[in-house]
Amino acid sequence: MSSTTVPTPSVATETDAQAFWSVGALMIVKMSGEQTNGEYALVDHTAPAGWESPYHVHHGEDELFHIISGEIECCYGEDGAERLRAGPNDTVFLPRDVPHGFRVVGDEACRMLIHVTPAGFEKFAEEAGRPAPSLTTPPQEEPDVAALMEVAAKYDLEILGPLPE
């Protein structure tokens, strides 16, 4: 039998948050699994115009994207042919085991809150990324795809390849 810690009410301030550049996007962990007894995590995600995630599938968690600014196009399904668009104040649900990815469309960066349940994705962002001493200047290096896939596998996240056109 495992013991669990009962979460207590708390506030995570802007200065408490951990920030990472991961695959060219800024990810700021607003609430981690440690703070919620593993129930969920909340990540503030900002990506520039034209940014694309890899096509991937989460086998361990569901995701909600709440768009604050900008617009995304999500591709989902086995071949990525299914599409949906979301903009400010829209919320996208992406259930576990459904292949998906997204790109920032338009001329504006996209900022969204990503809620994952259960928690764990925030640890992937931390391990796959680099600390963000600057919240405005991403690292200028290309991601190491082999290393990214290795880290992803540890978090029950499968990288399927580039985003389908």
C-alpha atoms as one frame of an Amber mdcrd trajectory, in Angstrom:
protein
   0.000   0.000   0.000   1.415   3.392  -0.946   1.056   6.460   1.186  -0.113
   9.715  -0.314   0.186  13.262   0.870  -3.008  15.226   1.194  -2.604  18.415
  -0.839  -3.216  21.679   0.963  -4.475  24.941  -0.514  -1.590  26.897  -1.952
  -0.624  29.718  -4.259   2.083  29.373  -6.870   3.402  32.849  -7.579   5.078
  33.999 -10.760   8.466  33.814  -9.041   7.808  30.218  -7.876   7.304  28.901
 -11.401   9.986  26.896 -13.203  10.552  27.989 -16.814  12.024  25.846 -19.594
  12.662  26.190 -23.305  11.554  22.850 -24.746  11.608  22.129 -28.485  11.556
  25.872 -29.204   8.583  26.716 -26.960   8.608  28.390 -23.566   7.013  26.225
 -20.880   6.417  27.664 -17.425   5.227  25.130 -14.858   2.512  26.951 -12.912
   1.414  23.976 -10.804   3.322  20.699 -10.658   2.399  17.173  -9.733   4.310
  17.602  -6.469   1.844  20.338  -5.523  -1.266  18.347  -6.522  -0.327  14.868
  -5.299   0.117  13.847  -8.946  -3.479  14.632  -9.889  -2.719  17.273 -12.532
  -0.218  19.874 -13.693  -0.672  23.280 -15.280   1.855  24.588 -17.810   1.901
  28.047 -19.416   3.053  27.375 -23.008   4.127  30.091 -25.444   5.275  29.365
 -28.996   6.104  31.743 -31.854   4.136  32.073 -35.088   4.807  29.056 -37.313
   5.955  26.795 -34.458   4.957  23.119 -34.705   4.938  20.324 -32.173   5.992
  16.858 -33.254   3.145  14.463 -34.028   2.845  12.448 -30.833   0.607  10.484
 -28.508   0.339  10.658 -24.723  -0.387   7.221 -23.307  -0.570   8.376 -19.705
  -2.472  11.648 -19.561  -5.260  13.754 -21.040  -4.588  17.352 -22.087  -6.666
  20.519 -22.113  -5.359  23.562 -23.992  -6.936  26.891 -23.041  -5.869  29.480
 -25.612  -5.047  32.901 -24.155  -3.744  34.574 -27.322  -2.921  33.533 -30.875
  -4.361  30.587 -32.751  -3.500  26.921 -33.255  -4.470  24.219 -35.694  -4.548
  20.722 -34.194  -4.099  17.598 -36.283  -5.283  14.343 -34.754  -6.134  10.732
 -35.530  -4.060   7.886 -36.885  -2.958   9.806 -39.991  -3.421  13.358 -38.712
  -6.117  14.101 -41.274  -8.641  15.319 -38.686  -8.254  19.061 -37.998  -9.564
  21.676 -35.632  -8.658  25.324 -34.988  -8.756  27.201 -31.730  -8.187  30.825
 -30.810  -8.462  33.123 -27.792 -10.750  31.796 -25.043 -11.222  28.447 -26.813
 -10.425  25.221 -24.969  -9.253  22.051 -26.715  -9.527  18.560 -25.187  -6.995
  15.957 -26.349  -7.620  12.567 -24.731  -4.806  10.128 -24.047  -4.005   7.531
 -26.721  -5.143   9.828 -29.554  -2.236  10.830 -31.828  -2.072  14.604 -32.220
   0.075  17.657 -32.728  -0.438  21.323 -33.374   0.983  24.355 -35.114   0.718
  28.043 -34.364  -1.125  29.680 -37.274  -1.259  33.341 -38.201   1.300  36.035
 -37.508   1.006  36.052 -33.727   2.643  33.865 -31.094   0.272  31.555 -29.239
   0.075  31.481 -25.475  -2.023  28.827 -23.808  -2.456  27.061 -20.522  -1.988
  23.299 -20.786  -3.717  21.278 -18.072  -2.599  17.635 -17.952  -4.144  14.941
 -15.849  -2.625  13.077 -14.213   0.565  15.080 -13.751   3.862  14.045 -15.354
   4.113  16.005 -18.593   5.751  18.885 -16.724   8.638  16.552 -15.822   9.049
  15.688 -19.506   9.196  19.416 -20.368  11.853  19.896 -17.713  13.995  16.929
 -18.754  13.645  17.507 -22.505  14.204  21.242 -22.203  16.677  23.698 -20.790
  16.168  26.198 -17.987  14.982  29.545 -19.343  17.080  32.336 -17.865  15.428
  34.569 -20.485  11.700  34.281 -21.119  12.030  36.056 -24.464  15.107  34.543
 -26.132  14.953  30.832 -26.976  18.124  28.784 -27.397  19.333  28.872 -30.998
  20.132  25.165 -31.257  18.121  22.483 -33.030  16.598  19.815 -30.764  18.340
  16.436 -30.627  15.526  14.236 -31.971  17.022  10.944 -30.723  17.452  12.355
 -27.202  13.925  13.806 -27.312  12.451  10.420 -28.245  14.402   8.724 -25.458
  13.161  11.205 -22.842   9.596  10.997 -24.208   9.550   7.208 -23.797  10.317
   7.617 -20.071   7.089   9.618 -19.716   4.838   7.297 -21.746   4.893   9.809
 -24.601   5.453   8.497 -28.128   6.932  10.795 -30.784   5.474   9.655 -34.136
   7.321  12.072 -36.418   6.834  15.524 -37.879   3.425  17.140 -37.901   1.375
  15.954 -40.915   0.835  18.621 -43.582
